[in-house]
Amino acid sequence: MATTASTRRQFLSLLGLSAVAVSCGTTATGATSGKGQTRTLRYQGWAGQVTLPELAEDLGYLEDVKLKWVGNTISGPQDIQSAATGQIDFGGAFNGAVVKLAANNAPIKAVISYYGADKYAYNGFYVLKDSPIRSARDLIGKKVGMNTLGAHSEAMLDIYLQRGGLSRAEIGKVEPLVVPPVNTEQSLRQKQIDVAVLGGILRDKALATGGVRPLFTDYQLLGSFSAGTYVMTDRFLQQNPDTARIFVTAVGRAVEWSRSTPHEEVVDRMTEIVKKRGRNEGTAPLKFWRSYGVAETAGRITGKELQLWVDWLAQRGDVKKGRVTLSDLYTNEFNDYKKSSAAKSGS
């Protein structure tokens, strides 16, 4: 347990080192330059889930741009590092991880929000119904299972513990552990961990089974907010501006389609997508999907969504104050979804 704080520091240091490596000349994309803009976007998926780009492609919003799946991930930080090093063409992560990577000179820019928290889409920190854990202080010495370290779930945990009055030393005695999302509920029920971070269909499936209760949720902590963005490298955006515009606008359209379409129709569409792609995944949990949780229209990014994590990382000492500026972190330039009306509203 005493090694938890150093483990967190080691993870964040590794994230920084990988970013430095990216800034030292690694090719940021396999795209062709000039007129020959790439029309194929390599990406990583999530097992048993339909991402917004996958939904956008199925809806025909990507026009002549095609997605090329290269494998799955369970980690946002890993996904955006793969984008930064050119292994894939776009990646998505919690905004704090995006800030951290950018602060270490990775040539990336956030282009659209793709997930967040609302009354339907949120991550909860769950304990067994008979667990003695009732407060932040009860977490001292306990194990919290989450999909990755240094990202959304650990940030929410830190905020909860800080608001609960724990000192930095006491927070260091709470042990976050990496547990694959599909195994997190089982690990909690088998008491291998004390708290399980569950979101989306995996959360609702666990609640339907019963025997668990929420300690807190990110929605309770911060209200509705967009929590993560897709990033592309500066090089990719410079060489493939038209492709980037098609991609970002298509994802924005998919966000709005998912909001305005009846739940059953969205679930049916997702189920067909999973069946067609043939990755040997179950479709039953998809019925629990409710929302992507994106706060702004068409996933447009607001500065406050990133500033929150700039300040959080500076407070932790992970990013030097003033190291990153919002103008360097994100752009809405490529999001053409009803741009004229957005401009009038100041988005």
Disulfide bonds with the S-S distance in Angstrom:
none
